[in-house]
Amino acid sequence: MLSRIAESLFWLGRYVERADDTARVLDAFMHRLLDDPTTDEHAACHTLFAILGVEQPDPEAARYDAAAAMDLLGFDVRNPSAVAGAWCAARDNARGVSEVISTEAWECLNSTWHALDAQRRAAGRLGPYGYLRFVRERAALFCGLADSTMSRDEGWLFLTVGRSLERVDMTARLLSAKVLASRDAPEWSTLMRAAGADEPHRRSLGWGRDPQSAARFLLLDPTFPRSVVHALGLAEQCLARLDQETAQAHAPAFAHTAHIGVAGLDATPGGAGGVNGRGLSQSRRDVGRLRTMLEYADELTLGVRLTEYLKELQEGCVVASRHVADEYFQYSAPLIWQHRKD
């Protein structure tokens, strides 16, 4: 696969996931403002900008409110960290790889992009919740179409690695909304609903649960697909498959050994993969280190070290993404022949 196609697929997965998760974080904060009218909107907006890593458009502004936050983080098509901007960036990446993704997946991206403006106008009349729900549903539709209509080849692997790393980062940011925002943060129940984890959490642990169990569930539950440890396990398996492909391409004489002990994508997170320790990429090491950090974490002290874990996860995702780019997306500029002037 060409490096530019692999890179576009990687960022396509990231941007769709970013649009989805930014909509979830915004939804949690908007519900918080609705549930408690006494909440300081200005302080909550500043916290929201900091959690999502977005620069404030005017740091000297006297006050920010929910409408300003939605304009910046929901509707701004020029900002790739906003919902509309992330979806626009995803569509732009998909246009260059239309021969790799399925027609259904492309139509989902394209039709959603064309519908966003009407949804934004409706949000001005009815509130932002319909707009945010629409984006979340369309992101889920795209992921379902990609999983059900794309072969499990290199294209799907890069798409899934990008989506998984972005999910880890954004789930950590969603938890930071509760941990770092203090009294301006949404309640645990609101946050879990925004993450799509409220019902699975209740079925798993019942009604009698302590608030810290929500953080443990989002971080450590291996059966919930939006948990951090599940996303890291899936990313690690995909990177192991890519390590295989790289090893086979560079050492065809030993290609038959690459199939020994290789786990499928339905295996346990962090299972076998790669070529018996040979060709282990740095990006896979990064993801594996984050996974083992959580899998071997002491649940009794998780609440005390939660801020440390969240910071480590966000920084680790940045490092892993940089190594994925260094290992797979390095390509040379085309040669330009110049005529000598005699």
N, C-alpha and C positions, 0 to 999 in steps of 0.2 A: 504494500500500500504506500502511495506517495505521502511524504511527510506533511504536506500542506493539507491533504484530505484527513489524515489522522488528527492533525491539530484542530481542524474545523469541527470534527466529530467530538473531540474532547471538550471544546468550548461550547458546542451545541448542548451537550449534556449538562454542563455547568450552568449555562444561562437559563435553561428551562427550570432547573432545580432552584436557581436563585430567584426567579420570578415567583415560583410557588412558595418558597420559604419566606421571602420578603413579604408576600401577601399574608402569610400566616402570622408573622411578627406584627405587622400592622393591624391585623384583625384582633390580636390579643390586646394591643394597646387601645384600640378604638373601643373595644368592649369594656376595658378598664375605665375609660373616660365616661362611658355611658352609665356603667354601674355605680360610679361614685362621682357625682357632679362637683364635689369639693376638691377633687384632684387638681393640683397645679399643672395646667396644660403646658405652660412654658418649661417647667422643670422636666415633665415627662417627655416633651419633644427633644430637649437637649440630651436626655438619657437615651432616647431612641436613636438619635443621630450617632451618638458615641458607640452604641452597641453594634450598629450596622456599618460603622466605619465610614460614614458619609460626612463630607465637609459641609458645614452650615453655609448657606448662600450669603448670609449677612450676619457675621458674628456680633455686630453692634446693634442689631435689631432689638427694640425694647421688649417685644413679646412674640412668642410663637404659639400657635394654636393647632388644633387637629387639622384644620383646612390647609394650613401651610405645610404640615408634615405630609399630608396626602399629595399635595402638589409636587413636593420634592421627591418623595419616596414611592408614590403610586403612579403619577401621571406623566412624569418627565421622560420623554422619549430619548433625550440626549444623554441621560445619566444611566450607564449600564448597571448601576446598583439599584435603580428604581424598577418597579414591576414592569412598566411599559418599556423602559429602556432595555431591560434584560431580555424581554420577549423580542424586541426589535433586533437585538444582537444575535439571538438564537436563530431568528428567521434569516438574517444575513449570512450566518455560517451555513445554514441548511441549503441556501440557494447554490452554494458552490459544491455541494456534495449530493445533489439530487439523484445522481446515479447510484449512490451507495445506500441511502435511506429509502424506505418504502414510500410509494405514492401516497398511501393513507396517512403516514406520519407527516409528510410534507404538507398535505392538504389541511391537516389539523393545525400545524403552525401557521400556515398562510391565512386560513379563514379566521383564526383567532386574532391575528394581527389586524385584519380588516374590520373586525367587530369591536376592537378595543375602544375606538373613538366613540361609537354609539354607547358603549358601556360607561365610558367616562361622562358623557352628557347625562346619562340616566343617574349616575352617582351624584351629580350636582343637584338633582331634584329629590332623590330618594335616599341619599346617604351612600357611603362607600362600601357597605357590606355586600351588596349584590355584585359590585365590580370585583371585589376581592374573592368572593366565592366563585365567580365565573373563571377567574384566572386559575384558581386552585383546581377546579374541575377540568379545565382544558389541559393543564399540566399533567394531571392524572391520566387523561385520555391519551396524550402524546406518549407518555411512558408505557401505557398498556399497549398501544399500537406498535411502538418500537420493540417491545419484548415479544409480541405475538406475530410480527410480520417481518422481522429481520433475522437472518441467519446468525448463528453465534460465531461469527468470524472476527477478523481484526477490527472491522468497523464497529460492530456491537461492543467489543471489548473496550475500545477507546471511549465510546459514548458512555458506557457504564462506569468506567473509572472516573471520568469527569463528573458525572452525576453523583457518584458515591462520595468523592472528596468534598464536593460542594455541600452535600447533605450533612456531612460530619461538621463542617465549619458552621453552617447555618443552624444546626441543632444546638451546637455549643453557644452560638449567639442568642438563640431563643432562651436557653437556660440562663444565660447572662442577664437577660431582661429581668429575670426574677431575682437572681443573686445580687446583682450590682445596683438595681434601681431602687432598692429599699422600699419606702412607703409609696413610691410612684409606680411600682411594678404591678402587673396584673396578678390576680389570685392564681394559685396552683391549678384550680379546676379550669379556669379560662385558658391558661397556658397549655394545659394538656389537651383541651379541645382544639386549640389552634394547631397543635402538633399532630392531630388525628389520633391521639394516644389515650384519650379519656376512657373509651369503652374497653379497649384491650387491657388497659391498666386495671380497670374495675373487675373485669372477668378473671384476670390473673391473680389479683390480691384481695378481691372482695371489697365491701364497703368500709370495713374497719381498717384504714390505712393511714399512716402518718404522712405528713407533707413531704418528708425527705424521700419517701419511697417513689415519688414521681420522678425525682432526679435520677434515682437508681434505675428506674424502669427505662427512661429515655437514654441513659448511658449504657447500661449493662445487659438489658434483656436480649438474648441471642435469637429469639423467635419473632421479635417485632421488627418489621422491615425498615422502620424509620429510626431505630435505635442506632447509637453511634457505633457500638461494637459490631452490629450486623453489617452496617455500611462499610466499616473498615475491613471486615472479613471478605465481603464481596469484592471490594477494590483489590485486596491482596490476591485473591484467586484470579482475577482478571489480569493482574500484573504478572502472576506466575505463568499464565497462558501466553502472555506476550514475551516473557523470558524464553519460553519454549520455542516460540516462533523465531526469535532472534538466534537462539542456539542452533536450531536446525538450519537456518539460512547461512550461518557462518561456519558450521562444522557438519557438512552433509555426511561425512564418513561415520559420524557418531550419532546420526539422526535417530537410529533405532533405539538408542538408550534413552532418548528424551521421553519415550512413552512409558518407561518403567515407573510405576508408582505415582502416576499423575492422577490427581483427584479431579472429578467433574465439578461443575459449578453448583451441584446440589450437595457437595460434601460439607463437612464441618468447616466453619470459618478458620482460616489459617492452616488448612490441611496441606497435604503434599502438593507439590507442584515444582516446576523448574527442573533442572538437570542435576539432581544430587549435589546441590551446592554450587555447581558451576553456572556461570552466567546469571548470578543473582544480582538484579539491578539495584541501584541505590534507592530508587523510588519505592521498590518493594520492601527494602529494609526499613525505610521511613514509616511506611504504613504498618508493617509488622511490629515495629517498636511501639507505635501508638496502640495497636490492638492488644499486645501483651501487657502494656501498662494498665489498661482497663480490666482485662481478664483476670489479672493477678492483684487487682486493687483490693484492699481491705474494706468491705462494705461498712464496717462499724465506724471507720474514720472517713468515709466518703464525704459526709457533710462538712467536716472540718477542712478537708483538702479540695473541696469542690471548685473553688476559684482557681486554685493551682492547676487542676486537671483541665478546666475549660481553657485557660490561657495556653497550656501545653498543646491542646488539641488544635486550637486556631493557628498557633505558630507552626505546628507540625504539618498542617495541611498546606500552608504556604511553601514550606521547604519541599514537601513531596511533589507539589505541582511544579515547582521549579526544576526538580530533578527529572520529572516526566518530560518536561520540555527539552531539557538538555540531552536526554537519552533518545528521544524519538522524533523531535520536531526540528532538529538541526538540518537545514538544507542549504545548499549553496545557491548563490544568485546565478542566473544564466550567464554564460560567457558571451562577451561582445567582442567580435573580431574587428580590429581596427586596421585600416590600410596604412602602410608606411608611406611617409612623404619623403621622396628622394630629392 
